[in-house]
Amino acid sequence: MLLDVHGHAAYCYTGGKPFDAALPTAVFIHGAQHDHSVWILQTRYFAHHGFGVLAIDLPGHGRSKGAPLVTVEAMADWLLAVLDAAGVTHALLIGHSMGSLIALETARRAPERVTRLALLACAYPMK
């Protein structure tokens, strides 16, 4: 699924099912130098078990356009814009490595929108 975020195409894999913002939403955030494909099995499971799934490609990664963002804060702002573009008001955020820092920062910036966090291979600080 392609969304327009800040004038660039943002790619989100939906786990093999059409995205439905009315379902509980699980957002999968990859680590540095990866893309949505690291979440293929997990996203398919969630999508086929009652969740709307968005496995994002960060800007400059995978199928998303635009220059790579250079701070976790900028990536958190971008993620909130993705949620807006997809019509998502509340989401479970699942992050791996750098993606876990993006999830944490997004929860700090918009705690009313983040229902749960799952952080994998998380470390702070991360260069």
Buried (B, 14 or more C-beta within 10 A) or exposed (E): EEBEBEEBBBBBBBBEBEBBBEBBBBBBBBBBEBBBEBBBEBBBBBBEEEBBBBBBBBBEBBBBBBEEBEEBBBBBBBBBBBBEBBEBEBBBBBBBBBBBBBBBBBBEBBEEBBBEBBBEEBEEEEE
